Structures are given as C-alpha cells and as structure tokens.
Amino acid sequence: MTPAPQLRIPATYMRGGTSKGVFFRLEDLPEACRAPGRARDRLFQRVIGSPDPYGKQTDGMGGATSSTSKCVIVSPATVPGHDVDYLYGQVSIDADFVDWSGNCGNLSTAAGAFAIHAGYVDAAKIPQDGICTVRIWQANIGKTIVAHVPISGGQVQESGDFALDGVTFPAAEIVLEFLDPADEGEAGGAMFPTGNLVDLLDVAGVGQLPATLITAGIPTVFVNAADIGFDGTELQPAINEDRAALAKLEAIRVAGALRMGLIRTPEEAATRQHTPKVAFVAPAKDYVASSGRKIAASDIDLNVRAVSMGKLHHAMMGTASVAIATAAAVPGTLVNLAAGGGARDAVRFGHPSGTLRVGASVAEVDGRWTVTRAVMSRSARILMEGAVRVPVEQVQAVSGA
C-alpha cells in the first residue's frame, strides 16, 4: 500500500496581541471543512497538534498554551456593511474538541490585518499611507469589530514603536473598537445576565462567594482575589503549579457558568473550556511583572489576573480586557470597586506581564446597563506564510473516510 501524501493547505501564521494562531481563507480549506462540523474540527486539531496527552503539541503548530492553540477562518463578508467574516476556534491542548463559543480579542487584531493581506478589503479603501478601517463581522458571537490598521506604501505596516506588555518586540499600533460588545444572545439576554452587579455564588469546596457576572467581550466571572486567598499580584507559577488553586478557580468558573445559564449541568463545563472566563481582582499594589519590570501601584487602577483554558494567562485576553473595561465603568461591580469606585470611561490594570489601558462607554437606561463600545490598542504581524501539511490518514473526516 502506497502511503497517502500529506494534505497541503495555504495558511498564514500570525501574532495578534499576545496570542498566535494559524489563519486560513475559507476558500483554501478542503471542501468538507468549509462548513462547521467534525471534519473542520479534526483538521484544526491536527494542524495545531491536538489532542496531545503529553500537553506539548510537538507534532503541530500549537505552542502548548491557550494563547497559541488557535485557528482562524477569514472569508468575504456575509453581513452588509462589513469587509470580512472572522471565525475563531480555540483548540483544546489535551482534550478532543474545538471550542467555538467565543471570540479571541487578541487575534481580532490580526484578523483586520489578514483581511487586507488576503485581498478581502476593497482596494479603494486602502490608502497609500494612513489608516485603513476594516469592519469585521465576528461570526462566533455575531458582533462588529472595527480595526484601524496602519498602511505604509499601500501595504499593511507591521513595524513600529508601539510596545505591548507581554510581547517582546515593538510593532505598529492597531486600534480596535468592539461595538455593542455585550453578548446578549447568551446568558439571559443582558450584559449582567442575573440583573445584579454582584451575586453570591455557591461554589463547591469554597462556599458562598461574591461575584460580578458580565457578558461584555466574553462571558466573565469576576471575584475578589482576597476572597479566595490571593492578593492579585500572582504570576503564572504561583497559580499554574498549584493544583488546588486551579481546582478552586475551575469550581468558581463552573458555578458562574451555571448562574449565567451558559450550561445546564456542571459536567457540561468540560466541553466549554473557552467560556466563561474567570478572573480575580484586587486594589492596585506594587508587584514585579514576569519580565522583571517593577509595576508601581501608582501606575495602575487595579490588578487583574485571569484564567484561560484552565491556566493563569501570561498577560490578559483581549476579550477579557473588554469585560474588565466595561465592568470598571459600572459603579458597584467588583471590578469598579477594586479600581476605587465611581464613574470612569477608562481603566489601566496590572496583569502578569505588565499593564494595559482599555476604555468602555456604558449607559444605564431604565435600570438596564448597556455598553456601546470598548476600545484598546494591540499590534499584529505575519510570522510565516505558505502552507501547512496535514497527514490525510490522520484526519479521516477530511478525506471522507
């Protein structure tokens, strides 16, 4: 029997914010993978190198972290008033599934740049020098993202002096606007799905725990660091090497998901690892970032640490940053109180890699809080382009077997 050749698929490997992912044009995928389903999932898993019981993703493009186990499909816009559709898949590292339940805010930055690189944006919209505004339809959650991408010489500008904590080298700044970012299609149809700014969760092994539950950017469960034995300045080793701490944070996530109506039973949480996120907040305090840089309490409004796919994130997810900005803008949430309370339209928070400033515009109408937009800056660049290779016999659904 002659071994089958590997499947060759055009792809681009990109960094967006503090994440990396493999980007595909929809039309370049095998026909069986152009629609949602098992074939697409198996392809993306094999590209990334999952599921991997060793947790290393050595035989794939993944980097064995939640920030680097990602695939993206970009395609011509299906919604009027947009340039492209952007669909994001969070590939589990060691389990057999791809989570499509939310967006990646960091890779939203790369999606805008990739749309131009891939030829999806009308050439008439692209200046010789200046800013190209790319309107992105985020297909996972049905929301609009506007990326303001710098252009130099008619091409996407990737080099620059914009520094982003969590990314070693500077690059060109891309400003992102998340329009109407509350995911009101889930979690009870409201930005605060329970109608409360603070709820008491019944958490297994913990007891009753105050929490702010919000759907802006991505469904997120915020708790006070002090209430769970932390001070908010922890770095990855302090959490990720502590199985009891990770178990506690997962129990909080499950309790929040149940209260938000995202899952019906605790068991469902195992197949919905991407959402909701869980984050713990604390008043501003001096700490040393993972790079060794000293962060002064006077330079931030509060500290926030967030968990992604069962591990403490090395910086901060873009979508969670939207949730932080929105919750900080609403007086009385745990995030707002940790930041000192009062009204605000922007917040600077400390995370394991440094600091980040994000803004949000909120309003209360008839007792219901809404958010119209959230804004943050990120950067993106192409790391490699060409094609990925996938063993056909190991992706049986792709070959029709």
C-alpha positions, 0 to 999 in steps of 0.5 A: 500500500502506497502511503497517502501524501500529506494534505497541503493547505495555504495558511498564514501564521500570525501574532495578534496581541499576545496570542498566535494562531494559524489563519486560513481563507475559507476558500483554501480549506478542503471542501468538507471543512468549509462548513462547521462540523467534525471534519473542520474540527479534526483538521484544526486539531491536527494542524495545531497538534491536538489532542496531545496527552503529553500537553506539548503539541510537538507534532503541530503548530500549537505552542502548548498554551491557550494563547497559541492553540488557535485557528482562524477562518477569514472569508468575504463578508456575509453581513452588509456593511462589513469587509470580512467574516472572522471565525475563531476556534480555540483548540483544546491542548489535551482534550478532543474538541474545538471550542467555538463559543467565543471570540479571541480579542487578541487575534481580532487584531490580526484578523483586520490585518489578514483581511487586507493581506488576503485581498478581502478589503476593497482596494479603494479603501486602502490608502497609500499611507494612513489608516485603513478601517476594516469592519469585521463581522465576528461570526462566533458571537455575531458582533462588529469589530472595527480595526484601524490598521496602519498602511505604509506604501499601500501595504499593511505596516507591521513595524513600529514603536508601539510596545505591548506588555507581554510581547517582546518586540515593538510593532505598529499600533492597531486600534480596535473598537468592539461595538455593542460588545455585550453578548446578549444572545447568551446568558439571559439576554443582558450584559449582567445576565442575573440583573445584579452587579454582584451575586453570591455564588455557591461554589463547591469546596469554597462556599458562598462567594461574591461575584460580578457576572458580565457578558461584555467581550466574553462571558466573565466571572469576576471575584475578589482575589482576597476572597479566595486567598490571593492578593492579585499580584500572582504570576503564572507559577504561583497559580499554574503549579498549584493544583488546588488553586486551579481546582478552586478557580475551575469550581468558581468558573463552573458555578458562574457558568451555571448562574449565567445559564451558559450550561445546564449541568456542571459536567457540561463545563468540560466541553466549554473550556473557552467560556466563561472566563474567570478572573480575580481582582484586587486594589492596585499594589506594587508587584514585579511583572514576569519580565522583571519590570517593577509595576508601581501601584501608582501606575495602575487602577487595579490588578487583574489576573485571569484564567484561560483554558484552565491556566493563569494567562501570561498577560490578559485576553483581549476579550477579557480586557473588554469585560474588565473595561466595561465592568470598571465603568459600572459603579458597584461591580467588583471590578469598579470597586477594586479600581476605587469606585465611581464613574470612569470611561477608562481603566489601566490594570496590572496583569502578569506581564505588565499593564494595559489601558482599555476604555468602555462607554456604558449607559444605564437606561431604565435600570438596564446597563448597556455598553456601546463600545470598548476600545484598546490598542494591540499590534499584529504581524505575519510570522510565516506564510505558505502552507501547512501539511496535514497527514490525510490518514490522520484526519479521516473526516477530511478525506471522507473516510 
